[in-house]
């Protein structure tokens, strides 16, 4: 038998000591010293993830960032005050972790009362922070920290309120044919897939009590504690026998043997100890040992909430995570309102330090979140949250779907991070992976019950040959329960505000989009290659998310351009809020490979605006994909090796640097200006982060004797040099200042979501692009040498215009060729199909945004950057 870990294949001979039914100690005293919580023991037995300790992962030792005091983390000895925050509020009601799936815990709050309360408390004082300061009722009492009890109670009661919400029934699903008449040619297919979704809804209502109850699978499966003990259930239909093992019973397979029901669910109840303490101590290691068709197998429970890799070991261990009430993080800040326009800062906690270490949730909370806020973004999208054994997978080879990555800290540390983001007014999105699962059999779901078809399709359909991963069977009932519950878990337990669904194109087609060039022909979307089960699941998960969390945001990573992807479910669409506009980044890479003289203004405009009517897109010039080793960021495409020697402002520049800095700003602004209703940037790219991302890796020895060299397990290229963007003596600082000004320009004018958009000029000879969006006029001169005086540009509205943003500003590393004091008055007369016009100076490789001086920008709860001119 061979177990597989990403990058490692390990022949395994099952040990007699691990065999279910072997001689053991029987029931033991679960409170002996040997059964102390695994990550509260001495350092030898714990996973060190902070400086001063060692962590071993697949044979290498990562460095870790320093943690603040009082953070409960694997690898630190408990001093009795291991909470991740100080002055925690105490929650007396522990019924929320009961195993009773049908019960509704906590006070019942009617939906109408909640809406009234939200309307009252939703009145906001708009201050310099974008986070709204909630008005207090006249009779509201304050706790010692000065917070309204009504706000604190509303946060604490959110889960109970969510349980009371009713997800609307499916609609007729016919409006898509009015929105896009071309879809009528594929009505049979579309009606069939919508019918499959409705059948699933009906079946869930009939047999599970509705989608709301069905999505609380974590209250039935996995570990659930009640007043009398702990119930553990696991779906493993292929197993012949099963036993729960761990530190609590000295890993004795005879001590806690499980029973099986007719649906393949194994179960055991562990009563409390005589003194009332739980049978499994918080923080101790647990696994399920199964006799399977493939032999004896120890697996991490599929619904585990935390898992840790021990020093010197390759496999992870499941951790029973149930801290005392006084040590649990209590959320203090309400979720921010859903922003009208989405400006996303995409990030990875582990590589967010300026030092070559794995950063922590706590450091990210304290050091990176304020940076994101200052830059003017209103949403943070966090990658690699779900536990993944292989760090270099960027979080996309998930092994434990309900567990936050232990590399960065504890679950309570992550909650503290999200709460801080909410305090800052930042929406927190999670990069969720439901498109595939790690091929790892030691730590993940692969071969979980000894068969290849427990959670996945069997055979080739269940294997993604390019990603080397397993593919879910979305037609399996328990897979639906698992994935739907997983989405709800992150929204409910951790207060995430939405998701970016990874790899949706791979899900929707049986060919997974591989070696497939989508041309836009509708027959490519609706046929035998469409995985209707996967599409129905995506409709269900959007139904669940928006039904229970109306303010939540869903973004789908789809490169195919599936029609009706972002149309509401009631109308027959798939229900996503946004599609990730992936073609734009590819177009910029394609363009940057050409000489300036070969750039096509029309081609750029077409790609930026080529999106489906009434379907919103999140655009980006580059994301994490372009930053990985083997690819190049836009800054590196533009400036290459000159970035190493000519970025100091007190030294002469080079033509390559001047060109790169100018075009870097123009590319990002025109992408935001025309590319969609949302914008995304990967951390560090706002200031043109040099080089690439290269995760620590050792040499890989292939079966044929070849060796793929690693990087010596170095973290040097697996970090973000924020210090470069902050250094005023470097040209990176100008790029960062421009990005900040660009974000605040959108915050003030809201141009991305304006219904008014008109492209008045795309001049191939002049290399000029002019367009209106909202009350702003954008002028781009991409010519490499020509500047134009008295250049006439058309506009719609009459009046006086002034410069609102100028990429050539010296603050942004430009040459200062535009006067910011100048006023531009319109004159009547048609120009470029616009009824009015005015004359400007358009320097080469410069973008300028003009705003009507009479139009006051609406304040949107943000401190205006000094680099955005108020006109």
Secondary structure as UniProt FT lines:
FT   STRAND          2..5
FT   TURN            6..7
FT   STRAND          8..11
FT   HELIX           16..18
FT   TURN            20..21
FT   TURN            30..31
FT   HELIX           33..35
FT   HELIX           38..40
FT   HELIX           43..45
FT   TURN            51..52
FT   STRAND          55..57
FT   TURN            58..59
FT   STRAND          60..62
FT   TURN            74..75
FT   HELIX           95..97
FT   TURN            101..102
FT   HELIX           111..121
FT   STRAND          124..125
FT   STRAND          133..134
FT   TURN            138..139
FT   TURN            144..145
FT   HELIX           149..156
FT   HELIX           158..164
FT   HELIX           176..179
FT   HELIX           181..186
FT   HELIX           187..208
FT   HELIX           211..214
FT   HELIX           217..219
FT   STRAND          222..225
FT   STRAND          229..235
FT   TURN            237..238
FT   STRAND          241..246
FT   HELIX           247..249
FT   TURN            250..251
FT   TURN            253..255
FT   STRAND          259..260
FT   TURN            262..263
FT   STRAND          265..271
FT   TURN            274..275
FT   TURN            282..283
FT   STRAND          285..292
FT   TURN            293..294
FT   STRAND          295..299
FT   TURN            302..303
FT   STRAND          307..309
FT   TURN            311..312
FT   STRAND          316..319
FT   HELIX           325..327
FT   STRAND          342..348
FT   TURN            350..351
FT   HELIX           361..363
FT   HELIX           364..368
FT   HELIX           369..375
FT   STRAND          379..383
FT   STRAND          386..387
FT   HELIX           391..393
FT   TURN            394..395
FT   STRAND          400..404
FT   HELIX           406..408
FT   HELIX           411..423
FT   TURN            424..425
FT   STRAND          427..432
FT   STRAND          437..438
FT   TURN            441..443
FT   TURN            446..449
FT   TURN            452..453
FT   HELIX           459..462
FT   STRAND          463..464
FT   TURN            465..468
FT   STRAND          469..470
FT   TURN            474..475
FT   HELIX           477..493
FT   STRAND          498..501
FT   TURN            502..503
FT   HELIX           504..508
FT   TURN            510..515
FT   HELIX           522..524
FT   TURN            528..529
FT   HELIX           532..548
FT   TURN            550..551
FT   STRAND          553..556
FT   TURN            563..566
FT   HELIX           569..571
FT   STRAND          578..581
FT   HELIX           583..592
FT   HELIX           596..598
FT   HELIX           601..609
FT   TURN            613..614
FT   STRAND          617..619
FT   HELIX           624..627
FT   TURN            629..630
FT   HELIX           634..639
FT   HELIX           640..644
FT   TURN            649..650
FT   HELIX           655..674
FT   STRAND          678..682
FT   TURN            683..684
FT   HELIX           685..687
FT   STRAND          700..701
FT   TURN            703..704
FT   STRAND          707..708
FT   TURN            712..713
FT   TURN            716..717
FT   HELIX           722..726
FT   TURN            728..729
FT   HELIX           732..749
FT   HELIX           751..753
FT   STRAND          757..763
FT   TURN            764..767
FT   STRAND          768..773
FT   TURN            774..775
FT   STRAND          776..781
FT   STRAND          788..795
FT   STRAND          800..806
FT   TURN            807..808
FT   HELIX           810..812
FT   STRAND          824..825
FT   STRAND          827..831
FT   TURN            832..833
FT   STRAND          834..842
FT   TURN            844..845
FT   STRAND          846..852
FT   TURN            853..854
FT   TURN            866..867
//
